[in-house]
């Protein structure tokens, strides 16, 4: 499927197309965020500044969502902010 759709994978389809990211740094409600218009993902620009284990990272993100960082609102099981994939 990767080759059929033209998706990039370093091992399975190295000639596939990579995402052409379109980053924009923004400040909303005094919160600095980074928006990738190619993927519609939004990131907290600064991060926590602390090293933390998985459980603490979950707690940190819940706190950001409760504060509605940059106006993003968490609704039910859908979270506005998530952990980056390892």
PLY file of the C-alpha trace (Angstrom):
ply
format ascii 1.0
element vertex 86
property float x
property float y
property float z
element edge 85
property int vertex1
property int vertex2
end_header
0.00 0.00 0.00
2.86 2.42 0.74
4.22 2.15 -2.80
0.72 2.09 -4.31
-0.21 5.37 -2.58
3.27 6.85 -2.99
3.84 7.22 0.78
7.38 7.50 2.09
8.90 4.88 4.38
12.67 4.72 4.81
12.70 0.91 4.70
9.65 -0.08 2.64
9.32 2.76 0.14
12.31 5.13 0.21
11.28 6.68 -3.13
7.86 7.72 -1.84
6.72 11.28 -1.30
7.51 12.97 1.96
5.24 15.51 3.59
6.17 19.08 2.71
5.63 20.69 6.10
4.40 24.28 6.23
5.26 25.53 9.72
4.00 28.78 11.18
4.88 30.11 14.62
1.96 31.90 16.30
1.08 33.49 19.61
-2.53 33.09 20.70
-3.68 34.34 24.12
0.02 34.78 25.04
0.63 31.06 24.32
3.31 30.27 21.74
2.34 27.47 19.37
3.64 25.96 16.14
1.12 25.13 13.41
1.88 22.72 10.58
-0.56 23.64 7.82
0.38 20.52 5.82
-0.84 18.14 8.54
-3.16 20.44 10.53
-1.21 19.55 13.67
-0.58 22.16 16.35
2.21 21.95 18.90
3.07 23.83 22.06
6.21 25.68 20.98
8.15 25.66 24.23
7.33 22.25 25.71
7.43 21.68 29.44
11.12 22.32 29.99
11.26 19.27 32.28
12.19 15.64 31.66
9.28 13.40 32.58
8.03 9.85 32.41
4.99 8.84 30.35
2.47 9.24 33.21
3.74 12.72 34.05
3.58 13.70 30.37
-0.07 12.60 30.28
-0.76 14.68 33.39
1.07 17.68 31.89
-1.00 17.48 28.69
-4.26 17.13 30.65
-3.29 20.32 32.47
-2.66 22.17 29.21
-6.01 21.03 27.85
-7.76 22.13 31.04
-6.12 25.54 30.69
-7.29 25.63 27.04
-3.79 26.45 25.80
-4.02 29.00 22.97
-7.81 28.62 23.03
-7.79 24.91 22.17
-10.58 23.07 23.95
-10.59 19.38 24.85
-14.02 17.81 24.31
-14.78 14.40 25.77
-12.27 11.80 24.64
-10.90 14.13 21.96
-7.88 16.03 23.17
-6.62 19.14 21.49
-3.03 18.51 22.51
-1.28 15.14 22.42
2.16 13.74 23.07
4.51 13.53 20.09
5.10 9.97 18.93
8.46 8.49 19.99
0 1
1 2
2 3
3 4
4 5
5 6
6 7
7 8
8 9
9 10
10 11
11 12
12 13
13 14
14 15
15 16
16 17
17 18
18 19
19 20
20 21
21 22
22 23
23 24
24 25
25 26
26 27
27 28
28 29
29 30
30 31
31 32
32 33
33 34
34 35
35 36
36 37
37 38
38 39
39 40
40 41
41 42
42 43
43 44
44 45
45 46
46 47
47 48
48 49
49 50
50 51
51 52
52 53
53 54
54 55
55 56
56 57
57 58
58 59
59 60
60 61
61 62
62 63
63 64
64 65
65 66
66 67
67 68
68 69
69 70
70 71
71 72
72 73
73 74
74 75
75 76
76 77
77 78
78 79
79 80
80 81
81 82
82 83
83 84
84 85
